[in-house]
Amino acid sequence: MELGYFSKNKYVGLTGFVVVNDMSHLTNYDSKFPLPPWQINTVKQVGPNQFQDTNTTVLHKTKVKVLKQMLWDVGISVYTGALLVEEIDTKSQFLINVNNFMTYPYWEDDIKKASKEGTLIAVYNGKGKTPVTSGKYTELKQATEVVVDGFDETTNVIMDLSQ
């Protein structure tokens, strides 16, 4: 581990997935997904504790193994930084933002259970309860790509990304 990085072995050796995750701080479609939403930018190191997106992408749900972590604690067990990962199928290695790594394949569960794990992306199938955007019921076309911010007993709480 490089000096200054979180030294507890938290991610190294884990197998998981590169995912679009934690989009709550973004406000519109273009800033959320400048690429189709099922792709994630890799990152490169540009300073001792700084990483920046590259123009190289990897598909959402790509299975990877973590080889190295470059993380630092920003307080209350919240970490920022990057992970060096190796794609399981191709053995190619690249850096990803730590927020784009998940060991849990949420897409294998129903939306209610999956949304308990955090913000996620989904394709609206037109079934179920009426979705909500900004606290108001909204009509969505089938196959609209959405961010699911949570779920309650009356509605799926989502944000429509087509606008």
C-alpha positions as CSV (number, residue, x, y, z in Angstrom):
1,M,0.0,0.0,0.0
2,E,1.2,3.5,-0.8
3,L,1.7,5.9,2.1
4,G,-1.4,7.8,3.0
5,Y,-3.9,5.1,1.7
6,F,-6.2,3.3,3.9
7,S,-4.2,0.2,4.9
8,K,-6.8,-2.1,6.2
9,N,-7.4,-4.9,3.6
10,K,-11.0,-4.1,2.8
11,Y,-11.4,-4.8,-0.9
12,V,-8.3,-6.7,-2.1
13,G,-9.2,-10.2,-3.2
14,L,-12.9,-9.6,-3.4
15,T,-14.8,-10.6,-6.5
16,G,-17.7,-8.4,-7.6
17,F,-19.1,-6.2,-10.3
18,V,-18.4,-2.8,-11.9
19,V,-21.7,-1.0,-11.5
20,V,-23.4,2.4,-12.0
21,N,-24.0,3.3,-8.4
22,D,-24.6,6.3,-6.1
23,M,-26.0,8.9,-8.6
24,S,-27.8,10.9,-5.9
25,H,-25.5,13.9,-6.1
26,L,-26.1,14.4,-9.9
27,T,-29.0,16.4,-11.2
28,N,-29.7,15.7,-14.9
29,Y,-29.5,13.1,-17.6
30,D,-26.3,14.5,-19.2
31,S,-24.3,14.7,-16.0
32,K,-25.5,11.3,-14.8
33,F,-24.9,9.4,-18.0
34,P,-22.8,11.2,-20.7
35,L,-22.6,7.7,-22.1
36,P,-25.3,5.1,-22.4
37,P,-26.2,4.4,-18.7
38,W,-24.9,0.9,-18.9
39,Q,-21.2,2.0,-19.2
40,I,-18.8,3.2,-16.5
41,N,-15.7,5.3,-17.1
42,T,-12.4,3.9,-15.8
43,V,-10.3,6.3,-13.9
44,K,-6.6,7.3,-13.9
45,Q,-4.5,8.7,-11.0
46,V,-3.7,12.4,-11.4
47,G,-2.3,13.2,-8.0
48,P,-1.5,11.6,-4.6
49,N,-5.1,11.2,-3.7
50,Q,-6.8,12.3,-6.9
51,F,-8.4,10.2,-9.7
52,Q,-10.1,11.4,-12.8
53,D,-12.4,9.7,-15.4
54,T,-10.9,8.5,-18.6
55,N,-12.5,8.1,-22.0
56,T,-12.2,4.3,-21.6
57,T,-15.4,2.6,-20.5
58,V,-16.4,-0.8,-19.1
59,L,-19.9,-2.3,-19.2
60,H,-22.2,-2.2,-16.2
61,K,-22.2,-5.7,-14.4
62,T,-18.7,-6.6,-15.6
63,K,-17.4,-9.2,-13.2
64,V,-14.0,-8.3,-11.7
65,K,-11.5,-9.2,-8.9
66,V,-9.9,-6.4,-6.9
67,L,-6.1,-6.5,-7.0
68,K,-5.3,-3.3,-5.2
69,Q,-7.0,-0.5,-3.3
70,M,-6.1,3.2,-3.2
71,L,-8.5,4.5,-0.7
72,W,-8.6,7.1,2.1
73,D,-11.0,7.6,4.9
74,V,-13.0,10.8,4.6
75,G,-14.7,10.2,7.9
76,I,-17.2,7.9,9.6
77,S,-15.9,4.9,7.6
78,V,-16.6,6.5,4.3
79,Y,-13.9,5.9,1.7
80,T,-13.0,7.6,-1.5
81,G,-10.5,6.5,-4.1
82,A,-10.0,3.8,-6.7
83,L,-9.6,0.1,-7.1
84,L,-7.3,-1.7,-9.5
85,V,-9.4,-4.5,-10.8
86,E,-9.0,-7.4,-13.2
87,E,-11.9,-8.4,-15.5
88,I,-12.6,-12.1,-14.8
89,D,-13.2,-13.1,-18.5
90,T,-10.5,-11.1,-20.3
91,K,-7.9,-10.7,-17.5
92,S,-7.6,-7.0,-18.5
93,Q,-6.7,-4.6,-15.6
94,F,-8.0,-1.1,-15.1
95,L,-8.8,1.4,-12.3
96,I,-12.4,2.2,-11.2
97,N,-13.9,4.6,-8.7
98,V,-14.5,2.7,-5.5
99,N,-18.2,3.8,-5.7
100,N,-18.6,1.7,-8.9
101,F,-17.8,-1.6,-7.2
102,M,-20.3,-3.9,-5.7
103,T,-20.2,-7.5,-4.5
104,Y,-24.0,-7.9,-4.5
105,P,-25.6,-8.5,-7.9
106,Y,-28.7,-6.4,-7.2
107,W,-30.2,-7.1,-10.7
108,E,-30.9,-10.7,-9.6
109,D,-33.4,-9.5,-6.9
110,D,-36.8,-7.8,-7.1
111,I,-36.6,-4.0,-7.2
112,K,-37.8,-3.6,-3.6
113,K,-35.0,-5.7,-2.2
114,A,-32.4,-4.3,-4.6
115,S,-33.2,-0.7,-3.8
116,K,-32.4,-1.3,-0.1
117,E,-28.8,-1.7,-1.2
118,G,-28.7,1.9,-2.5
119,T,-29.3,3.9,-5.6
120,L,-29.4,1.8,-8.8
121,I,-30.3,2.0,-12.5
122,A,-33.1,0.0,-14.0
123,V,-35.4,-0.2,-17.1
124,Y,-39.0,0.6,-16.3
125,N,-41.2,-2.4,-17.4
126,G,-44.6,-0.7,-17.1
127,K,-45.8,-3.1,-14.4
128,G,-46.4,-2.5,-10.7
129,K,-47.2,0.7,-8.9
130,T,-47.1,4.1,-10.4
131,P,-43.6,5.6,-10.1
132,V,-42.9,9.0,-8.5
133,T,-40.5,11.7,-9.5
134,S,-39.9,14.7,-7.2
135,G,-42.8,13.6,-5.0
136,K,-45.4,13.4,-7.8
137,Y,-46.8,10.5,-9.7
138,T,-45.3,10.3,-13.1
139,E,-46.1,8.4,-16.3
140,L,-43.2,6.6,-17.9
141,K,-43.0,4.8,-21.2
142,Q,-42.1,1.1,-21.0
143,A,-38.3,0.6,-21.4
144,T,-37.5,4.1,-20.0
145,E,-34.1,4.0,-18.2
146,V,-34.5,5.3,-14.6
147,V,-32.6,5.8,-11.4
148,V,-34.3,4.1,-8.5
149,D,-33.6,6.2,-5.4
150,G,-35.7,4.0,-3.1
151,F,-38.9,2.1,-2.6
152,D,-41.8,2.5,-0.1
153,E,-45.0,0.6,0.4
154,T,-47.0,2.8,-2.0
155,T,-44.7,3.5,-4.9
156,N,-41.4,3.0,-6.5
157,V,-39.5,6.3,-5.9
158,I,-37.5,7.0,-9.1
159,M,-36.1,9.7,-11.3
160,D,-36.9,9.7,-15.0
161,L,-33.6,10.0,-16.9
162,S,-35.2,10.7,-20.3
163,Q,-35.7,14.4,-19.6
